[in-house]
Amino acid sequence: YDAKSIVDWNHNPVPSELDEVEPMAEAGVAAYKIYMVVDTGRDYPHPSGTGIHDHGHLLRMFEAIRPTGRPFMVHPHDQAIMDTIEQSHWDQGDRSPAAYAQTLATHNGLIWDSAIAVLLQMAEATDTKLHIVHMQTEGSIELVRRARERGVKVSCEVNHWALFLSRWADIEKLGPYALSYWVPDHHREAVWEALNDGTINMLSSDHAPHTREEKEVGWEDCWACHTGTPGIQEQYPLLLDESMGGRIPLTRVAEVVAEEPATEFRLAEKGFLKPGFDADIVIFDPNDQTRHSSDSVLSKCGWTPYDGRVTRGRIHRTLVRGRDVYVDGRVVGEPGWGRLARPSN
């Protein structure tokens, strides 16, 4: 990464064995990542060895991570419930994007809420810092609020698709290109409220730049296609557009994309514009506008689910440690300028 990257970076590796935890901390990782999901009919994005849905193994991982002081980042998922619900669709010969979306949203978010309840109990029992990804249900939000009241060390994030790409109309139009996560309206409103009031700490891209070929198979069998969707180029303009419309204060936007991620993952020189911190700056013109198009995508996948959307304002420049890396639609950064952003002790 040091030789290729134009931006500063870190990683959240997957420790498949307990004895891998400490060496990863010594290497400078900011967090650890585990999925509570095992893919059915494909080997990506949750390949063998990255998923733990055995609660005993999961508990031992919490215990191993605690001494490092790093957050344990977990993709919550109740695999047993998922297996049961998806089988009912398969028995009817239905592997469509709609069936996939309905499975994940079954019983008002039960697949997510039941897993998050377990994770919070384990975090509390082991006194380990937990970071929950993919927040998307009202029930999960309430579980996090109650846990914090008890003193549980927990942070959480929401992804762009839950805010901007999860209506049923998106599923019908885009199918596998929309990731096929359906967030019903009452859940989405709860997510926005939680992002505003601080229950949800940050916005994360969950950037997954799969090719069109990898996505197209999902129209017939959404369980066979690669899940995930690109969005790292669009998520900040989309959030700024919502801020200009009054949905979220601009000060809170800065917190959820910069200040809170840097604080939660202990990136001591990141996240703030003040003396002693890196000059990581986005220059934004609120009087312009941005028309999102697959033709202007900088990621190698060459497409965006937000094709055709117009947002208020335009990002003109991005600086990393005071140096331009992006100017008016062009990547101008030099490979090798980026470096590992190590967490503080």
VOKOLPA-753874 format. One record per residue (C-alpha): chain; y, x, z; residue in three letters. Coordinates in nm, 3 decimals, padded with zeros to 5 digits, always signed. Layout:
@unit->A	yy->Y	xx->X	zz->Z	code->ala
...
//
This chain:
@unit->A	yy->+00.000	xx->+00.000	zz->+00.000	code->tyr
@unit->A	yy->+00.243	xx->+00.278	zz->+00.085	code->asp
@unit->A	yy->+00.223	xx->+00.409	zz->-00.272	code->ala
@unit->A	yy->+00.266	xx->+00.070	zz->-00.440	code->lys
@unit->A	yy->+00.467	xx->-00.160	zz->-00.217	code->ser
@unit->A	yy->+00.839	xx->-00.222	zz->-00.262	code->ile
@unit->A	yy->+00.865	xx->-00.418	zz->+00.066	code->val
@unit->A	yy->+00.762	xx->-00.333	zz->+00.420	code->asp
@unit->A	yy->+00.427	xx->-00.477	zz->+00.518	code->trp
@unit->A	yy->+00.154	xx->-00.519	zz->+00.774	code->asn
@unit->A	yy->-00.185	xx->-00.685	zz->+00.767	code->his
@unit->A	yy->-00.403	xx->-00.915	zz->+00.973	code->asn
@unit->A	yy->-00.756	xx->-00.779	zz->+00.921	code->pro
@unit->A	yy->-01.076	xx->-00.966	zz->+00.995	code->val
@unit->A	yy->-01.294	xx->-00.799	zz->+01.261	code->pro
@unit->A	yy->-01.648	xx->-00.912	zz->+01.184	code->ser
@unit->A	yy->-01.787	xx->-00.717	zz->+01.481	code->glu
@unit->A	yy->-01.645	xx->-00.673	zz->+01.830	code->leu
@unit->A	yy->-01.641	xx->-00.293	zz->+01.810	code->asp
@unit->A	yy->-01.400	xx->-00.309	zz->+01.515	code->glu
@unit->A	yy->-01.118	xx->-00.455	zz->+01.724	code->val
@unit->A	yy->-00.985	xx->-00.146	zz->+01.903	code->glu
@unit->A	yy->-00.983	xx->+00.087	zz->+01.598	code->pro
@unit->A	yy->-00.780	xx->-00.174	zz->+01.409	code->met
@unit->A	yy->-00.521	xx->-00.180	zz->+01.688	code->ala
@unit->A	yy->-00.497	xx->+00.199	zz->+01.678	code->glu
@unit->A	yy->-00.437	xx->+00.178	zz->+01.302	code->ala
@unit->A	yy->-00.128	xx->-00.034	zz->+01.366	code->gly
@unit->A	yy->-00.228	xx->-00.390	zz->+01.275	code->val
@unit->A	yy->+00.008	xx->-00.666	zz->+01.386	code->ala
@unit->A	yy->-00.263	xx->-00.928	zz->+01.448	code->ala
@unit->A	yy->-00.626	xx->-01.019	zz->+01.389	code->tyr
@unit->A	yy->-00.745	xx->-01.300	zz->+01.163	code->lys
@unit->A	yy->-01.054	xx->-01.519	zz->+01.181	code->ile
@unit->A	yy->-01.150	xx->-01.837	zz->+00.997	code->tyr
@unit->A	yy->-01.341	xx->-02.115	zz->+01.172	code->met
@unit->A	yy->-01.470	xx->-02.215	zz->+00.829	code->val
@unit->A	yy->-01.757	xx->-02.113	zz->+00.606	code->val
@unit->A	yy->-01.721	xx->-02.194	zz->+00.236	code->asp
@unit->A	yy->-01.976	xx->-02.418	zz->+00.068	code->thr
@unit->A	yy->-02.052	xx->-02.345	zz->-00.297	code->gly
@unit->A	yy->-01.817	xx->-02.047	zz->-00.332	code->arg
@unit->A	yy->-01.753	xx->-01.708	zz->-00.173	code->asp
@unit->A	yy->-01.372	xx->-01.717	zz->-00.168	code->tyr
@unit->A	yy->-01.123	xx->-01.755	zz->+00.002	code->pro
@unit->A	yy->-01.349	xx->-01.745	zz->+00.308	code->his
@unit->A	yy->-01.616	xx->-01.487	zz->+00.218	code->pro
@unit->A	yy->-01.919	xx->-01.417	zz->+00.428	code->ser
@unit->A	yy->-01.836	xx->-01.229	zz->+00.747	code->gly
@unit->A	yy->-01.483	xx->-01.365	zz->+00.785	code->thr
@unit->A	yy->-01.577	xx->-01.698	zz->+00.942	code->gly
@unit->A	yy->-01.676	xx->-01.766	zz->+01.303	code->ile
@unit->A	yy->-01.762	xx->-02.120	zz->+01.396	code->his
@unit->A	yy->-02.010	xx->-02.032	zz->+01.671	code->asp
@unit->A	yy->-01.810	xx->-02.090	zz->+01.990	code->his
@unit->A	yy->-01.992	xx->-01.818	zz->+02.183	code->gly
@unit->A	yy->-01.907	xx->-01.555	zz->+01.923	code->his
@unit->A	yy->-01.550	xx->-01.685	zz->+01.910	code->leu
@unit->A	yy->-01.515	xx->-01.651	zz->+02.288	code->leu
@unit->A	yy->-01.634	xx->-01.289	zz->+02.277	code->arg
@unit->A	yy->-01.375	xx->-01.217	zz->+02.006	code->met
@unit->A	yy->-01.097	xx->-01.360	zz->+02.226	code->phe
@unit->A	yy->-01.215	xx->-01.134	zz->+02.509	code->glu
@unit->A	yy->-01.224	xx->-00.826	zz->+02.285	code->ala
@unit->A	yy->-00.875	xx->-00.885	zz->+02.143	code->ile
@unit->A	yy->-00.700	xx->-00.952	zz->+02.474	code->arg
@unit->A	yy->-00.666	xx->-00.583	zz->+02.584	code->pro
@unit->A	yy->-00.493	xx->-00.493	zz->+02.256	code->thr
@unit->A	yy->-00.204	xx->-00.732	zz->+02.325	code->gly
@unit->A	yy->-00.213	xx->-00.841	zz->+01.960	code->arg
@unit->A	yy->-00.217	xx->-01.210	zz->+01.864	code->pro
@unit->A	yy->-00.546	xx->-01.363	zz->+01.757	code->phe
@unit->A	yy->-00.461	xx->-01.551	zz->+01.437	code->met
@unit->A	yy->-00.709	xx->-01.831	zz->+01.365	code->val
@unit->A	yy->-00.759	xx->-02.076	zz->+01.080	code->his
@unit->A	yy->-00.870	xx->-02.384	zz->+01.280	code->pro
@unit->A	yy->-01.156	xx->-02.586	zz->+01.140	code->his
@unit->A	yy->-01.443	xx->-02.793	zz->+01.276	code->asp
@unit->A	yy->-01.719	xx->-02.690	zz->+01.037	code->gln
@unit->A	yy->-01.977	xx->-02.940	zz->+01.164	code->ala
@unit->A	yy->-01.745	xx->-03.237	zz->+01.103	code->ile
@unit->A	yy->-01.647	xx->-03.096	zz->+00.763	code->met
@unit->A	yy->-02.015	xx->-03.062	zz->+00.666	code->asp
@unit->A	yy->-02.087	xx->-03.422	zz->+00.762	code->thr
@unit->A	yy->-01.790	xx->-03.577	zz->+00.582	code->ile
@unit->A	yy->-01.817	xx->-03.371	zz->+00.266	code->glu
@unit->A	yy->-02.186	xx->-03.454	zz->+00.236	code->gln
@unit->A	yy->-02.103	xx->-03.825	zz->+00.226	code->ser
@unit->A	yy->-01.883	xx->-03.760	zz->-00.080	code->his
@unit->A	yy->-02.145	xx->-03.542	zz->-00.245	code->trp
@unit->A	yy->-02.411	xx->-03.807	zz->-00.197	code->asp
@unit->A	yy->-02.192	xx->-04.033	zz->-00.410	code->gln
@unit->A	yy->-02.149	xx->-03.762	zz->-00.673	code->gly
@unit->A	yy->-01.782	xx->-03.719	zz->-00.592	code->asp
@unit->A	yy->-01.649	xx->-03.362	zz->-00.580	code->arg
@unit->A	yy->-01.301	xx->-03.446	zz->-00.705	code->ser
@unit->A	yy->-00.972	xx->-03.313	zz->-00.563	code->pro
@unit->A	yy->-00.918	xx->-03.656	zz->-00.407	code->ala
@unit->A	yy->-01.253	xx->-03.638	zz->-00.225	code->ala
@unit->A	yy->-01.174	xx->-03.287	zz->-00.103	code->tyr
@unit->A	yy->-00.832	xx->-03.397	zz->+00.024	code->ala
@unit->A	yy->-00.975	xx->-03.704	zz->+00.197	code->gln
@unit->A	yy->-01.242	xx->-03.491	zz->+00.365	code->thr
@unit->A	yy->-00.990	xx->-03.252	zz->+00.518	code->leu
@unit->A	yy->-00.771	xx->-03.540	zz->+00.638	code->ala
@unit->A	yy->-01.060	xx->-03.747	zz->+00.776	code->thr
@unit->A	yy->-01.008	xx->-03.952	zz->+01.094	code->his
@unit->A	yy->-00.639	xx->-03.870	zz->+01.119	code->asn
@unit->A	yy->-00.687	xx->-03.492	zz->+01.118	code->gly
@unit->A	yy->-00.998	xx->-03.465	zz->+01.336	code->leu
@unit->A	yy->-01.123	xx->-03.150	zz->+01.161	code->ile
@unit->A	yy->-00.804	xx->-02.968	zz->+01.265	code->trp
@unit->A	yy->-00.734	xx->-03.125	zz->+01.603	code->asp
@unit->A	yy->-01.081	xx->-03.075	zz->+01.750	code->ser
@unit->A	yy->-01.083	xx->-02.708	zz->+01.649	code->ala
@unit->A	yy->-00.734	xx->-02.645	zz->+01.789	code->ile
@unit->A	yy->-00.831	xx->-02.805	zz->+02.120	code->ala
@unit->A	yy->-01.117	xx->-02.554	zz->+02.151	code->val
@unit->A	yy->-00.897	xx->-02.260	zz->+02.054	code->leu
@unit->A	yy->-00.633	xx->-02.348	zz->+02.311	code->leu
@unit->A	yy->-00.893	xx->-02.374	zz->+02.587	code->gln
@unit->A	yy->-01.035	xx->-02.033	zz->+02.495	code->met
@unit->A	yy->-00.688	xx->-01.878	zz->+02.483	code->ala
@unit->A	yy->-00.613	xx->-02.020	zz->+02.826	code->glu
@unit->A	yy->-00.946	xx->-01.909	zz->+02.975	code->ala
@unit->A	yy->-00.914	xx->-01.552	zz->+02.845	code->thr
@unit->A	yy->-00.533	xx->-01.517	zz->+02.872	code->asp
@unit->A	yy->-00.524	xx->-01.406	zz->+02.507	code->thr
@unit->A	yy->-00.228	xx->-01.458	zz->+02.274	code->lys
@unit->A	yy->-00.328	xx->-01.717	zz->+02.012	code->leu
@unit->A	yy->-00.156	xx->-01.776	zz->+01.678	code->his
@unit->A	yy->-00.260	xx->-02.093	zz->+01.492	code->ile
@unit->A	yy->-00.218	xx->-02.112	zz->+01.115	code->val
@unit->A	yy->-00.191	xx->-02.417	zz->+00.884	code->his
@unit->A	yy->-00.036	xx->-02.662	zz->+01.130	code->met
@unit->A	yy->-00.034	xx->-03.005	zz->+00.966	code->gln
@unit->A	yy->-00.117	xx->-03.289	zz->+01.208	code->thr
@unit->A	yy->+00.068	xx->-03.480	zz->+01.477	code->glu
@unit->A	yy->-00.226	xx->-03.440	zz->+01.714	code->gly
@unit->A	yy->-00.234	xx->-03.061	zz->+01.679	code->ser
@unit->A	yy->+00.137	xx->-03.040	zz->+01.750	code->ile
@unit->A	yy->+00.098	xx->-03.239	zz->+02.071	code->glu
@unit->A	yy->-00.192	xx->-03.018	zz->+02.180	code->leu
@unit->A	yy->+00.026	xx->-02.707	zz->+02.135	code->val
@unit->A	yy->+00.313	xx->-02.864	zz->+02.331	code->arg
@unit->A	yy->+00.085	xx->-02.950	zz->+02.624	code->arg
@unit->A	yy->-00.075	xx->-02.606	zz->+02.620	code->ala
@unit->A	yy->+00.262	xx->-02.433	zz->+02.640	code->arg
@unit->A	yy->+00.355	xx->-02.650	zz->+02.936	code->glu
@unit->A	yy->+00.045	xx->-02.506	zz->+03.109	code->arg
@unit->A	yy->+00.152	xx->-02.152	zz->+03.025	code->gly
@unit->A	yy->-00.089	xx->-02.086	zz->+02.738	code->val
@unit->A	yy->+00.028	xx->-01.801	zz->+02.513	code->lys
@unit->A	yy->+00.034	xx->-01.974	zz->+02.176	code->val
@unit->A	yy->+00.245	xx->-01.956	zz->+01.863	code->ser
@unit->A	yy->+00.188	xx->-02.137	zz->+01.535	code->cys
@unit->A	yy->+00.301	xx->-02.163	zz->+01.176	code->glu
@unit->A	yy->+00.333	xx->-02.412	zz->+00.894	code->val
@unit->A	yy->+00.295	xx->-02.334	zz->+00.524	code->asn
@unit->A	yy->+00.513	xx->-02.439	zz->+00.233	code->his
@unit->A	yy->+00.246	xx->-02.670	zz->+00.089	code->trp
@unit->A	yy->+00.235	xx->-02.884	zz->+00.405	code->ala
@unit->A	yy->+00.610	xx->-02.945	zz->+00.380	code->leu
@unit->A	yy->+00.663	xx->-02.965	zz->+00.005	code->phe
@unit->A	yy->+00.329	xx->-03.015	zz->-00.175	code->leu
@unit->A	yy->+00.104	xx->-03.245	zz->+00.028	code->ser
@unit->A	yy->+00.190	xx->-03.604	zz->-00.067	code->arg
@unit->A	yy->-00.085	xx->-03.812	zz->-00.223	code->trp
@unit->A	yy->+00.116	xx->-03.813	zz->-00.547	code->ala
@unit->A	yy->+00.092	xx->-03.432	zz->-00.550	code->asp
@unit->A	yy->-00.287	xx->-03.450	zz->-00.514	code->ile
@unit->A	yy->-00.313	xx->-03.699	zz->-00.799	code->glu
@unit->A	yy->-00.085	xx->-03.500	zz->-01.030	code->lys
@unit->A	yy->-00.183	xx->-03.142	zz->-00.954	code->leu
@unit->A	yy->-00.537	xx->-03.174	zz->-00.816	code->gly
@unit->A	yy->-00.676	xx->-02.828	zz->-00.735	code->pro
@unit->A	yy->-00.339	xx->-02.669	zz->-00.818	code->tyr
@unit->A	yy->-00.189	xx->-02.846	zz->-00.514	code->ala
@unit->A	yy->-00.451	xx->-02.683	zz->-00.291	code->leu
@unit->A	yy->-00.579	xx->-03.038	zz->-00.227	code->ser
@unit->A	yy->-00.455	xx->-03.052	zz->+00.132	code->tyr
@unit->A	yy->-00.322	xx->-03.401	zz->+00.187	code->trp
@unit->A	yy->-00.073	xx->-03.438	zz->+00.475	code->val
@unit->A	yy->+00.003	xx->-03.811	zz->+00.524	code->pro
@unit->A	yy->+00.367	xx->-03.902	zz->+00.573	code->asp
@unit->A	yy->+00.354	xx->-03.952	zz->+00.951	code->his
@unit->A	yy->+00.198	xx->-03.609	zz->+00.997	code->his
@unit->A	yy->+00.453	xx->-03.445	zz->+00.766	code->arg
@unit->A	yy->+00.742	xx->-03.597	zz->+00.959	code->glu
@unit->A	yy->+00.588	xx->-03.471	zz->+01.284	code->ala
@unit->A	yy->+00.561	xx->-03.123	zz->+01.131	code->val
@unit->A	yy->+00.929	xx->-03.123	zz->+01.034	code->trp
@unit->A	yy->+01.025	xx->-03.235	zz->+01.384	code->glu
@unit->A	yy->+00.810	xx->-02.961	zz->+01.538	code->ala
@unit->A	yy->+00.957	xx->-02.697	zz->+01.308	code->leu
@unit->A	yy->+01.306	xx->-02.804	zz->+01.413	code->asn
@unit->A	yy->+01.241	xx->-02.822	zz->+01.787	code->asp
@unit->A	yy->+01.053	xx->-02.491	zz->+01.807	code->gly
@unit->A	yy->+00.700	xx->-02.619	zz->+01.866	code->thr
@unit->A	yy->+00.611	xx->-02.468	zz->+01.529	code->ile
@unit->A	yy->+00.750	xx->-02.115	zz->+01.535	code->asn
@unit->A	yy->+00.758	xx->-02.008	zz->+01.174	code->met
@unit->A	yy->+00.713	xx->-02.077	zz->+00.804	code->leu
@unit->A	yy->+00.443	xx->-01.871	zz->+00.636	code->ser
@unit->A	yy->+00.369	xx->-01.855	zz->+00.264	code->ser
@unit->A	yy->-00.014	xx->-01.864	zz->+00.264	code->asp
@unit->A	yy->+00.041	xx->-01.716	zz->-00.083	code->his
@unit->A	yy->-00.276	xx->-01.744	zz->-00.292	code->ala
@unit->A	yy->-00.204	xx->-01.644	zz->-00.654	code->pro
@unit->A	yy->-00.525	xx->-01.760	zz->-00.820	code->his
@unit->A	yy->-00.546	xx->-01.774	zz->-01.197	code->thr
@unit->A	yy->-00.547	xx->-02.098	zz->-01.394	code->arg
@unit->A	yy->-00.910	xx->-02.029	zz->-01.485	code->glu
@unit->A	yy->-01.005	xx->-02.012	zz->-01.118	code->glu
@unit->A	yy->-00.825	xx->-02.342	zz->-01.057	code->lys
@unit->A	yy->-00.932	xx->-02.548	zz->-01.359	code->glu
@unit->A	yy->-01.293	xx->-02.584	zz->-01.239	code->val
@unit->A	yy->-01.158	xx->-02.782	zz->-00.944	code->gly
@unit->A	yy->-01.089	xx->-03.091	zz->-01.153	code->trp
@unit->A	yy->-01.466	xx->-03.145	zz->-01.174	code->glu
@unit->A	yy->-01.571	xx->-02.975	zz->-00.850	code->asp
@unit->A	yy->-01.296	xx->-02.894	zz->-00.603	code->cys
@unit->A	yy->-01.551	xx->-02.732	zz->-00.371	code->trp
@unit->A	yy->-01.625	xx->-02.472	zz->-00.640	code->ala
@unit->A	yy->-01.268	xx->-02.363	zz->-00.717	code->cys
@unit->A	yy->-01.063	xx->-02.111	zz->-00.526	code->his
@unit->A	yy->-00.844	xx->-02.290	zz->-00.276	code->thr
@unit->A	yy->-00.490	xx->-02.188	zz->-00.200	code->gly
@unit->A	yy->-00.175	xx->-02.196	zz->-00.407	code->thr
@unit->A	yy->+00.109	xx->-01.954	zz->-00.482	code->pro
@unit->A	yy->+00.443	xx->-02.012	zz->-00.316	code->gly
@unit->A	yy->+00.595	xx->-01.695	zz->-00.178	code->ile
@unit->A	yy->+00.866	xx->-01.701	zz->-00.448	code->gln
@unit->A	yy->+00.958	xx->-02.066	zz->-00.392	code->glu
@unit->A	yy->+00.921	xx->-02.132	zz->-00.019	code->gln
@unit->A	yy->+01.255	xx->-01.989	zz->+00.092	code->tyr
@unit->A	yy->+01.460	xx->-02.165	zz->-00.181	code->pro
@unit->A	yy->+01.279	xx->-02.489	zz->-00.095	code->leu
@unit->A	yy->+01.358	xx->-02.451	zz->+00.275	code->leu
@unit->A	yy->+01.722	xx->-02.364	zz->+00.204	code->leu
@unit->A	yy->+01.745	xx->-02.674	zz->-00.016	code->asp
@unit->A	yy->+01.623	xx->-02.886	zz->+00.277	code->glu
@unit->A	yy->+01.882	xx->-02.719	zz->+00.500	code->ser
@unit->A	yy->+02.161	xx->-02.802	zz->+00.257	code->met
@unit->A	yy->+02.040	xx->-03.162	zz->+00.264	code->gly
@unit->A	yy->+02.058	xx->-03.173	zz->+00.645	code->gly
@unit->A	yy->+01.685	xx->-03.163	zz->+00.724	code->arg
@unit->A	yy->+01.696	xx->-02.834	zz->+00.918	code->ile
@unit->A	yy->+01.993	xx->-02.626	zz->+01.045	code->pro
@unit->A	yy->+02.062	xx->-02.299	zz->+00.865	code->leu
@unit->A	yy->+02.039	xx->-02.114	zz->+01.196	code->thr
@unit->A	yy->+01.688	xx->-02.252	zz->+01.243	code->arg
@unit->A	yy->+01.596	xx->-02.146	zz->+00.888	code->val
@unit->A	yy->+01.682	xx->-01.786	zz->+00.981	code->ala
@unit->A	yy->+01.469	xx->-01.816	zz->+01.293	code->glu
@unit->A	yy->+01.156	xx->-01.951	zz->+01.124	code->val
@unit->A	yy->+01.153	xx->-01.705	zz->+00.833	code->val
@unit->A	yy->+01.276	xx->-01.390	zz->+01.010	code->ala
@unit->A	yy->+01.350	xx->-01.389	zz->+01.382	code->glu
@unit->A	yy->+01.042	xx->-01.562	zz->+01.520	code->glu
@unit->A	yy->+00.784	xx->-01.385	zz->+01.299	code->pro
@unit->A	yy->+00.933	xx->-01.049	zz->+01.395	code->ala
@unit->A	yy->+00.936	xx->-01.143	zz->+01.764	code->thr
@unit->A	yy->+00.586	xx->-01.293	zz->+01.779	code->glu
@unit->A	yy->+00.428	xx->-00.998	zz->+01.598	code->phe
@unit->A	yy->+00.645	xx->-00.741	zz->+01.780	code->arg
@unit->A	yy->+00.806	xx->-00.588	zz->+01.471	code->leu
@unit->A	yy->+01.084	xx->-00.423	zz->+01.668	code->ala
@unit->A	yy->+01.318	xx->-00.328	zz->+01.381	code->glu
@unit->A	yy->+01.278	xx->-00.652	zz->+01.187	code->lys
@unit->A	yy->+01.405	xx->-01.008	zz->+01.192	code->gly
@unit->A	yy->+01.768	xx->-00.970	zz->+01.302	code->phe
@unit->A	yy->+02.098	xx->-00.863	zz->+01.147	code->leu
@unit->A	yy->+02.240	xx->-00.637	zz->+01.415	code->lys
@unit->A	yy->+02.282	xx->-00.265	zz->+01.489	code->pro
@unit->A	yy->+01.957	xx->-00.074	zz->+01.511	code->gly
@unit->A	yy->+01.760	xx->-00.316	zz->+01.294	code->phe
@unit->A	yy->+01.653	xx->-00.274	zz->+00.933	code->asp
@unit->A	yy->+01.897	xx->-00.417	zz->+00.677	code->ala
@unit->A	yy->+01.652	xx->-00.669	zz->+00.531	code->asp
@unit->A	yy->+01.891	xx->-00.916	zz->+00.369	code->ile
@unit->A	yy->+01.878	xx->-01.215	zz->+00.134	code->val
@unit->A	yy->+02.200	xx->-01.298	zz->-00.053	code->ile
@unit->A	yy->+02.217	xx->-01.668	zz->-00.135	code->phe
@unit->A	yy->+02.478	xx->-01.867	zz->-00.330	code->asp
@unit->A	yy->+02.487	xx->-02.229	zz->-00.207	code->pro
@unit->A	yy->+02.708	xx->-02.335	zz->-00.500	code->asn
@unit->A	yy->+02.448	xx->-02.246	zz->-00.764	code->asp
@unit->A	yy->+02.108	xx->-02.404	zz->-00.826	code->gln
@unit->A	yy->+01.753	xx->-02.290	zz->-00.906	code->thr
@unit->A	yy->+01.523	xx->-02.447	zz->-01.164	code->arg
@unit->A	yy->+01.168	xx->-02.346	zz->-01.075	code->his
@unit->A	yy->+00.944	xx->-02.272	zz->-01.371	code->ser
@unit->A	yy->+00.608	xx->-02.110	zz->-01.433	code->ser
@unit->A	yy->+00.784	xx->-01.899	zz->-01.697	code->asp
@unit->A	yy->+00.990	xx->-01.727	zz->-01.426	code->ser
@unit->A	yy->+00.706	xx->-01.660	zz->-01.181	code->val
@unit->A	yy->+00.689	xx->-01.294	zz->-01.079	code->leu
@unit->A	yy->+00.340	xx->-01.314	zz->-00.927	code->ser
@unit->A	yy->+00.056	xx->-01.208	zz->-01.158	code->lys
@unit->A	yy->-00.095	xx->-01.557	zz->-01.160	code->cys
@unit->A	yy->+00.185	xx->-01.673	zz->-01.390	code->gly
@unit->A	yy->+00.222	xx->-02.031	zz->-01.264	code->trp
@unit->A	yy->+00.376	xx->-02.232	zz->-00.983	code->thr
@unit->A	yy->+00.291	xx->-02.579	zz->-00.848	code->pro
@unit->A	yy->+00.667	xx->-02.632	zz->-00.822	code->tyr
@unit->A	yy->+00.722	xx->-02.609	zz->-01.197	code->asp
@unit->A	yy->+01.015	xx->-02.832	zz->-01.294	code->gly
@unit->A	yy->+01.166	xx->-02.869	zz->-00.947	code->arg
@unit->A	yy->+01.536	xx->-02.802	zz->-00.902	code->val
@unit->A	yy->+01.672	xx->-02.683	zz->-00.568	code->thr
@unit->A	yy->+02.026	xx->-02.642	zz->-00.444	code->arg
@unit->A	yy->+02.148	xx->-02.284	zz->-00.422	code->gly
@unit->A	yy->+02.017	xx->-01.961	zz->-00.570	code->arg
@unit->A	yy->+01.894	xx->-01.633	zz->-00.424	code->ile
@unit->A	yy->+02.069	xx->-01.353	zz->-00.612	code->his
@unit->A	yy->+01.961	xx->-01.041	zz->-00.425	code->arg
@unit->A	yy->+01.702	xx->-00.926	zz->-00.174	code->thr
@unit->A	yy->+01.740	xx->-00.598	zz->+00.012	code->leu
@unit->A	yy->+01.480	xx->-00.406	zz->+00.213	code->val
@unit->A	yy->+01.627	xx->-00.153	zz->+00.454	code->arg
@unit->A	yy->+01.954	xx->-00.174	zz->+00.264	code->gly
@unit->A	yy->+01.809	xx->-00.112	zz->-00.082	code->arg
@unit->A	yy->+01.790	xx->-00.375	zz->-00.359	code->asp
@unit->A	yy->+01.435	xx->-00.480	zz->-00.445	code->val
@unit->A	yy->+01.521	xx->-00.804	zz->-00.631	code->tyr
@unit->A	yy->+01.830	xx->-00.892	zz->-00.835	code->val
@unit->A	yy->+01.880	xx->-01.215	zz->-01.033	code->asp
@unit->A	yy->+01.519	xx->-01.283	zz->-01.126	code->gly
@unit->A	yy->+01.414	xx->-00.920	zz->-01.170	code->arg
@unit->A	yy->+01.211	xx->-00.694	zz->-00.943	code->val
@unit->A	yy->+01.410	xx->-00.371	zz->-00.919	code->val
@unit->A	yy->+01.247	xx->-00.208	zz->-00.618	code->gly
@unit->A	yy->+01.067	xx->+00.123	zz->-00.653	code->glu
@unit->A	yy->+00.695	xx->+00.138	zz->-00.566	code->pro
@unit->A	yy->+00.657	xx->+00.345	zz->-00.253	code->gly
@unit->A	yy->+00.979	xx->+00.225	zz->-00.090	code->trp
@unit->A	yy->+00.779	xx->-00.017	zz->+00.125	code->gly
@unit->A	yy->+00.614	xx->+00.110	zz->+00.440	code->arg
@unit->A	yy->+00.390	xx->-00.011	zz->+00.721	code->leu
@unit->A	yy->+00.591	xx->-00.206	zz->+00.980	code->ala
@unit->A	yy->+00.411	xx->-00.110	zz->+01.300	code->arg
@unit->A	yy->+00.419	xx->-00.340	zz->+01.604	code->pro
@unit->A	yy->+00.579	xx->-00.207	zz->+01.920	code->ser
@unit->A	yy->+00.366	xx->-00.147	zz->+02.229	code->asn
//
